[in-house]
Amino acid sequence: MATTSDFPRMLRDAALRVTRPRVAVLSAVHRHPHADTDSIIRAVRRELPKVSHQTVYDSLHALTEAGLIRRIQPPGHVARYESRVGDNHHHLVCRSCGAIADVDCAVGEAPCLNASDDRGFVIDEAEVVYRGLCPACSTARKP
């Protein structure tokens, strides 16, 4: 798990300029897995009260393009950001409350990239989204 002191090095290693907004956004994504943009803006503004929406959006885009964070958007949900990158994990999404949790791939390393028929595509990413009820919502629905 990266710490705040790792963030400037991570930015430099990704050939990005180290700026206070980028460090704050990277920190917010690490502290709040699967947070949406509005939640990230609120978290960043606790540290940098005058940061603009556009600066946060630009930072999220730059960090995503550099591979330091990942943008996910389960069907029916707004875009979310996570710091878990570079592995083959999937997501659990609660149909009731919208909670999102990471789940490791059940069969190992990137098997989803081997489609039964790739139809000529060069596949470099696959997403699996499991849907159901989280423990809190499934307990609340029991009679």
LOTOR-641047 format. One record per atom (N, C-alpha, C): atom name; x, y, z; chain; residue in three letters. Coordinates in pm, whole numbers, plus 50000, padded with zeros to 5 digits. Example, Ala and Ser with C-alpha at 12.3 -4.5 7.8 and 13.67 -1.06 7.14 Angstrom:
<rs>
N,51319,49431,50780,A,ala
CA,51230,49550,50780,A,ala
C,51320,49670,50780,A,ala
N,51285,49775,50708,A,ser
CA,51367,49894,50714,A,ser
C,51290,50003,50787,A,ser
</rs>
This chain:
<rs>
N,50085,49881,50000,A,met
CA,50000,50000,50000,A,met
C,50089,50124,50000,A,met
N,50066,50212,49905,A,ala
CA,50144,50335,49895,A,ala
C,50107,50431,50008,A,ala
N,50203,50510,50048,A,thr
CA,50181,50613,50149,A,thr
C,50199,50750,50086,A,thr
N,50157,50851,50158,A,thr
CA,50166,50989,50107,A,thr
C,50307,51024,50062,A,thr
N,50407,50975,50132,A,ser
CA,50545,51006,50094,A,ser
C,50585,50938,49963,A,ser
N,50512,50836,49920,A,asp
CA,50541,50768,49794,A,asp
C,50486,50842,49673,A,asp
N,50385,50926,49691,A,phe
CA,50314,50985,49578,A,phe
C,50401,51072,49488,A,phe
N,50487,51160,49542,A,pro
CA,50572,51239,49450,A,pro
C,50661,51149,49363,A,pro
N,50718,51044,49422,A,arg
CA,50803,50951,49345,A,arg
C,50720,50881,49238,A,arg
N,50599,50841,49274,A,met
CA,50512,50773,49177,A,met
C,50483,50865,49059,A,met
N,50457,50992,49087,A,leu
CA,50431,51088,48979,A,leu
C,50554,51105,48891,A,leu
N,50671,51122,48953,A,arg
CA,50794,51138,48875,A,arg
C,50822,51013,48791,A,arg
N,50804,50895,48851,A,asp
CA,50827,50770,48777,A,asp
C,50734,50757,48657,A,asp
N,50617,50819,48664,A,ala
CA,50521,50816,48553,A,ala
C,50541,50934,48458,A,ala
N,50652,51008,48476,A,ala
CA,50685,51123,48393,A,ala
C,50582,51235,48405,A,ala
N,50523,51248,48524,A,leu
CA,50429,51357,48551,A,leu
C,50494,51457,48646,A,leu
N,50461,51584,48624,A,arg
CA,50506,51687,48717,A,arg
C,50440,51666,48851,A,arg
N,50517,51689,48956,A,val
CA,50463,51677,49092,A,val
C,50398,51811,49127,A,val
N,50266,51810,49143,A,thr
CA,50194,51930,49185,A,thr
C,50111,51896,49307,A,thr
N,50079,51996,49386,A,arg
CA,49998,51971,49505,A,arg
C,49862,51910,49470,A,arg
N,49792,51959,49367,A,pro
CA,49664,51896,49333,A,pro
C,49679,51749,49292,A,pro
N,49781,51716,49214,A,arg
CA,49797,51576,49173,A,arg
C,49826,51487,49294,A,arg
N,49911,51534,49384,A,val
CA,49941,51457,49505,A,val
C,49814,51440,49587,A,val
N,49735,51548,49601,A,ala
CA,49612,51542,49680,A,ala
C,49509,51448,49617,A,ala
N,49497,51450,49485,A,val
CA,49402,51361,49416,A,val
C,49448,51217,49430,A,val
N,49575,51190,49410,A,leu
CA,49628,51054,49424,A,leu
C,49606,51004,49566,A,leu
N,49628,51089,49662,A,ser
CA,49605,51054,49802,A,ser
C,49458,51025,49829,A,ser
N,49370,51107,49776,A,ala
CA,49225,51089,49796,A,ala
C,49178,50956,49736,A,ala
N,49228,50921,49618,A,val
CA,49188,50795,49555,A,val
C,49239,50677,49637,A,val
N,49359,50687,49692,A,his
CA,49412,50580,49776,A,his
C,49332,50567,49907,A,his
N,49288,50678,49962,A,arg
CA,49214,50676,50089,A,arg
C,49068,50634,50071,A,arg
N,49013,50658,49952,A,his
CA,48871,50634,49927,A,his
C,48853,50547,49802,A,his
N,48874,50417,49817,A,pro
CA,48859,50329,49700,A,pro
C,48719,50336,49640,A,pro
N,48712,50338,49510,A,his
CA,48586,50339,49435,A,his
C,48506,50468,49456,A,his
N,48574,50576,49486,A,ala
CA,48507,50705,49506,A,ala
C,48470,50767,49372,A,ala
N,48357,50837,49370,A,asp
CA,48319,50910,49249,A,asp
C,48389,51045,49248,A,asp
N,48377,51117,49138,A,thr
CA,48448,51244,49122,A,thr
C,48409,51345,49229,A,thr
N,48281,51358,49260,A,asp
CA,48238,51454,49361,A,asp
C,48299,51423,49497,A,asp
N,48307,51296,49532,A,ser
CA,48367,51257,49660,A,ser
C,48516,51290,49662,A,ser
N,48582,51269,49549,A,ile
CA,48724,51301,49540,A,ile
C,48745,51452,49552,A,ile
N,48661,51529,49486,A,ile
CA,48672,51675,49496,A,ile
C,48658,51719,49642,A,ile
N,48558,51665,49712,A,arg
CA,48540,51700,49854,A,arg
C,48663,51663,49937,A,arg
N,48717,51545,49912,A,ala
CA,48835,51500,49988,A,ala
C,48956,51590,49959,A,ala
N,48976,51626,49834,A,val
CA,49088,51712,49797,A,val
C,49071,51851,49857,A,val
N,48948,51902,49858,A,arg
CA,48924,52036,49911,A,arg
C,48944,52046,50063,A,arg
N,48943,51933,50132,A,arg
CA,48977,51938,50275,A,arg
C,49124,51975,50292,A,arg
N,49206,51938,50195,A,glu
CA,49349,51969,50197,A,glu
C,49382,52097,50120,A,glu
N,49315,52116,50008,A,leu
CA,49337,52232,49921,A,leu
C,49203,52299,49895,A,leu
N,49156,52384,49987,A,pro
CA,49019,52438,49979,A,pro
C,48985,52512,49850,A,pro
N,49082,52570,49783,A,lys
CA,49053,52651,49666,A,lys
C,49073,52578,49533,A,lys
N,49100,52449,49537,A,val
CA,49123,52376,49413,A,val
C,48993,52373,49330,A,val
N,49008,52391,49200,A,ser
CA,48890,52395,49112,A,ser
C,48848,52254,49071,A,ser
N,48721,52245,49032,A,his
CA,48670,52118,48978,A,his
C,48757,52075,48859,A,his
N,48787,52170,48772,A,gln
CA,48863,52138,48650,A,gln
C,49001,52084,48683,A,gln
N,49065,52137,48784,A,thr
CA,49198,52088,48823,A,thr
C,49189,51944,48871,A,thr
N,49085,51911,48946,A,val
CA,49067,51774,48992,A,val
C,49038,51682,48874,A,val
N,48949,51725,48783,A,tyr
CA,48920,51646,48663,A,tyr
C,49047,51623,48581,A,tyr
N,49125,51730,48561,A,asp
CA,49249,51719,48485,A,asp
C,49347,51624,48553,A,asp
N,49355,51630,48685,A,ser
CA,49445,51542,48760,A,ser
C,49399,51397,48749,A,ser
N,49268,51373,48763,A,leu
CA,49216,51237,48749,A,leu
C,49249,51182,48610,A,leu
N,49232,51265,48508,A,his
CA,49261,51221,48371,A,his
C,49410,51188,48356,A,his
N,49496,51276,48403,A,ala
CA,49641,51254,48389,A,ala
C,49686,51131,48467,A,ala
N,49634,51113,48587,A,leu
CA,49671,50997,48668,A,leu
C,49620,50867,48606,A,leu
N,49502,50872,48546,A,thr
CA,49447,50754,48479,A,thr
C,49530,50720,48355,A,thr
N,49559,50821,48274,A,glu
CA,49639,50799,48153,A,glu
C,49777,50745,48186,A,glu
N,49834,50787,48300,A,ala
CA,49967,50741,48341,A,ala
C,49963,50603,48406,A,ala
N,49843,50550,48430,A,gly
CA,49830,50418,48490,A,gly
C,49848,50416,48641,A,gly
N,49840,50533,48705,A,leu
CA,49855,50539,48851,A,leu
C,49724,50512,48923,A,leu
N,49613,50536,48855,A,ile
CA,49481,50504,48908,A,ile
C,49401,50442,48794,A,ile
N,49289,50385,48828,A,arg
CA,49203,50322,48728,A,arg
C,49063,50380,48739,A,arg
N,49004,50409,48625,A,arg
CA,48866,50457,48618,A,arg
C,48778,50337,48587,A,arg
N,48676,50317,48667,A,ile
CA,48579,50211,48640,A,ile
C,48441,50273,48633,A,ile
N,48353,50213,48560,A,gln
CA,48216,50261,48553,A,gln
C,48122,50144,48533,A,gln
N,48084,50081,48645,A,pro
CA,47988,49971,48633,A,pro
C,47859,50023,48569,A,pro
N,47796,49941,48485,A,pro
CA,47672,49984,48421,A,pro
C,47570,50038,48523,A,pro
N,47514,50154,48490,A,gly
CA,47414,50215,48577,A,gly
C,47473,50301,48688,A,gly
N,47605,50318,48690,A,his
CA,47672,50395,48795,A,his
C,47758,50504,48734,A,his
N,47788,50607,48812,A,val
CA,47881,50710,48768,A,val
C,48022,50653,48771,A,val
N,48113,50719,48704,A,ala
CA,48253,50676,48704,A,ala
C,48309,50681,48845,A,ala
N,48393,50586,48874,A,arg
CA,48462,50577,49003,A,arg
C,48610,50556,48976,A,arg
N,48690,50584,49078,A,tyr
CA,48835,50572,49064,A,tyr
C,48890,50484,49174,A,tyr
N,48993,50407,49138,A,glu
CA,49056,50321,49236,A,glu
C,49207,50322,49216,A,glu
N,49278,50289,49322,A,ser
CA,49423,50287,49316,A,ser
C,49479,50149,49285,A,ser
N,49396,50049,49286,A,arg
CA,49442,49913,49257,A,arg
C,49453,49897,49106,A,arg
N,49574,49903,49056,A,val
CA,49600,49895,48912,A,val
C,49700,49784,48884,A,val
N,49705,49742,48760,A,gly
CA,49809,49650,48718,A,gly
C,49787,49505,48757,A,gly
N,49669,49471,48804,A,asp
CA,49641,49332,48835,A,asp
C,49509,49293,48768,A,asp
N,49475,49170,48779,A,asn
CA,49353,49121,48716,A,asn
C,49247,49102,48823,A,asn
N,49184,49211,48865,A,his
CA,49077,49197,48963,A,his
C,48947,49247,48903,A,his
N,48839,49206,48967,A,his
CA,48706,49240,48920,A,his
C,48631,49311,49032,A,his
N,48502,49335,49012,A,his
CA,48425,49410,49110,A,his
C,48292,49343,49143,A,his
N,48253,49358,49268,A,leu
CA,48122,49319,49317,A,leu
C,48042,49447,49332,A,leu
N,47920,49451,49282,A,val
CA,47837,49571,49292,A,val
C,47704,49533,49355,A,val
N,47666,49604,49461,A,cys
CA,47539,49579,49527,A,cys
C,47425,49642,49445,A,cys
N,47326,49562,49414,A,arg
CA,47210,49610,49338,A,arg
C,47125,49709,49418,A,arg
N,47134,49703,49549,A,ser
CA,47049,49787,49633,A,ser
C,47116,49920,49668,A,ser
N,47231,49917,49732,A,cys
CA,47294,50041,49780,A,cys
C,47405,50093,49690,A,cys
N,47450,50012,49594,A,gly
CA,47553,50056,49501,A,gly
C,47695,50037,49551,A,gly
N,47713,49975,49668,A,ala
CA,47848,49951,49720,A,ala
C,47929,49871,49618,A,ala
N,48058,49902,49610,A,ile
CA,48148,49834,49518,A,ile
C,48265,49778,49598,A,ile
N,48301,49654,49569,A,ala
CA,48414,49591,49636,A,ala
C,48499,49518,49532,A,ala
N,48629,49511,49558,A,asp
CA,48720,49437,49473,A,asp
C,48708,49288,49501,A,asp
N,48730,49208,49398,A,val
CA,48738,49063,49413,A,val
C,48844,49014,49315,A,val
N,48934,48930,49366,A,asp
CA,49038,48874,49279,A,asp
C,48975,48783,49176,A,asp
N,49042,48771,49063,A,cys
CA,48996,48681,48958,A,cys
C,48996,48539,49011,A,cys
N,48891,48466,48981,A,ala
CA,48874,48330,49033,A,ala
C,48966,48228,48967,A,ala
N,49015,48257,48848,A,val
CA,49091,48156,48776,A,val
C,49235,48197,48745,A,val
N,49284,48303,48803,A,gly
CA,49425,48336,48785,A,gly
C,49449,48460,48704,A,gly
N,49561,48459,48635,A,glu
CA,49612,48580,48571,A,glu
C,49552,48604,48433,A,glu
N,49474,48707,48421,A,ala
CA,49418,48758,48295,A,ala
C,49356,48655,48201,A,ala
N,49281,48557,48251,A,pro
CA,49220,48461,48159,A,pro
C,49112,48524,48072,A,pro
N,49054,48632,48120,A,cys
CA,48947,48697,48045,A,cys
C,48996,48760,47916,A,cys
N,49128,48775,47903,A,leu
CA,49181,48835,47782,A,leu
C,49187,48735,47666,A,leu
N,49156,48610,47694,A,asn
CA,49154,48507,47591,A,asn
C,49008,48476,47558,A,asn
N,48950,48557,47473,A,ala
CA,48810,48539,47434,A,ala
C,48793,48413,47351,A,ala
N,48677,48352,47359,A,ser
CA,48651,48231,47280,A,ser
C,48657,48262,47130,A,ser
N,48623,48385,47093,A,asp
CA,48636,48430,46954,A,asp
C,48666,48579,46959,A,asp
N,48791,48616,46935,A,asp
CA,48830,48757,46946,A,asp
C,48789,48841,46826,A,asp
N,48735,48776,46721,A,arg
CA,48684,48843,46601,A,arg
C,48784,48943,46542,A,arg
N,48913,48913,46560,A,gly
CA,49018,48997,46505,A,gly
C,49065,49109,46595,A,gly
N,49000,49126,46709,A,phe
CA,49040,49231,46802,A,phe
C,49171,49193,46872,A,phe
N,49251,49292,46904,A,val
CA,49366,49272,46991,A,val
C,49319,49315,47129,A,val
N,49290,49220,47216,A,ile
CA,49229,49247,47346,A,ile
C,49336,49280,47448,A,ile
N,49318,49394,47517,A,asp
CA,49415,49432,47620,A,asp
C,49351,49454,47757,A,asp
N,49218,49442,47764,A,glu
CA,49151,49461,47892,A,glu
C,49015,49392,47888,A,glu
N,48975,49340,48003,A,ala
CA,48842,49281,48017,A,ala
C,48788,49317,48154,A,ala
N,48658,49337,48165,A,glu
CA,48597,49368,48293,A,glu
C,48493,49263,48326,A,glu
N,48493,49222,48450,A,val
CA,48389,49134,48499,A,val
C,48325,49206,48617,A,val
N,48193,49217,48614,A,val
CA,48121,49281,48724,A,val
C,48020,49180,48776,A,val
N,48037,49147,48903,A,tyr
CA,47941,49059,48969,A,tyr
C,47837,49148,49035,A,tyr
N,47710,49113,49023,A,arg
CA,47603,49189,49084,A,arg
C,47528,49102,49184,A,arg
N,47483,49166,49289,A,gly
CA,47407,49096,49392,A,gly
C,47377,49192,49505,A,gly
N,47359,49140,49624,A,leu
CA,47333,49223,49741,A,leu
C,47451,49212,49836,A,leu
N,47496,49326,49887,A,cys
CA,47603,49326,49985,A,cys
C,47549,49266,50116,A,cys
N,47637,49231,50211,A,pro
CA,47590,49172,50336,A,pro
C,47486,49257,50409,A,pro
N,47506,49388,50414,A,ala
CA,47411,49475,50485,A,ala
C,47274,49475,50418,A,ala
N,47271,49484,50286,A,cys
CA,47142,49487,50216,A,cys
C,47073,49352,50217,A,cys
N,47149,49244,50207,A,ser
CA,47085,49111,50210,A,ser
C,47028,49082,50347,A,ser
N,47092,49130,50453,A,thr
CA,47041,49112,50589,A,thr
C,46916,49196,50609,A,thr
N,46915,49317,50555,A,ala
CA,46801,49407,50570,A,ala
C,46677,49353,50498,A,ala
N,46695,49274,50393,A,arg
CA,46581,49222,50317,A,arg
C,46521,49095,50375,A,arg
N,46591,49032,50467,A,lys
CA,46538,48908,50525,A,lys
C,46419,48939,50614,A,lys
N,46311,48855,50606,A,pro
CA,46189,48883,50685,A,pro
C,46212,48865,50834,A,pro
</rs>
